[in-house]
Amino acid sequence: MRVTIDSTKCQGHAVCLTHSPETFDFDDVAGKAFVVVADVAPEHEDHVRRAEANCPERAIEIV
């Protein structure tokens, strides 16, 4: 599984970090989340799916 964040949609709610801190991080200057590990390990896939489902802006895409 691969994951991306559309930075044009992200509004910096950081919900993704709550669900998957091993995959996402936050840029304090830009005020947006970003992907730290694009290739998600199998043991973190459920966390990333929860992050995607709970993103208010629908900025997370799982490929």
C-alpha positions in Angstrom: 0.0 0.0 0.0 1.2 3.5 -0.8 -0.3 6.7 0.6 -0.2 10.4 -0.5 -1.6 13.7 0.8 -2.9 16.3 -1.6 -1.3 19.4 -0.1 -3.8 21.6 -2.0 -6.6 20.0 0.0 -5.0 19.6 3.4 -6.1 22.2 5.9 -3.9 21.2 8.7 -6.4 19.5 11.0 -3.7 16.8 11.7 -6.3 14.1 12.2 -4.0 11.8 10.2 -1.3 12.1 12.8 -3.7 11.0 15.5 -4.5 7.8 13.6 -1.1 7.0 12.0 1.8 9.0 13.5 4.3 6.5 12.1 3.2 7.5 8.5 2.3 11.2 8.8 4.0 14.3 10.2 3.1 18.0 10.4 4.9 20.9 8.9 4.5 23.7 11.4 5.6 26.4 8.9 3.2 25.4 6.1 0.5 24.3 8.5 -0.1 21.1 6.7 0.5 17.3 7.2 2.8 15.4 5.0 3.7 11.7 4.4 6.9 10.5 6.1 6.6 6.9 4.9 4.8 6.5 1.5 5.2 2.7 1.4 3.0 1.6 4.3 4.0 -1.5 6.3 1.3 -4.1 6.5 1.0 -3.6 10.3 0.2 0.1 9.8 -2.3 -0.3 7.0 -5.4 -0.2 9.3 -4.1 3.0 10.9 -3.7 4.7 7.4 -7.1 3.5 6.4 -8.6 5.1 9.5 -6.6 8.3 8.8 -8.0 8.4 5.2 -11.6 7.8 6.4 -11.4 10.5 9.0 -9.6 13.2 7.0 -12.1 16.1 6.9 -10.7 17.4 3.6 -10.4 14.0 1.9 -6.8 14.9 1.2 -5.4 11.4 1.8 -5.2 9.0 -1.1 -4.4 5.3 -0.7 -2.9 3.7 -3.9 
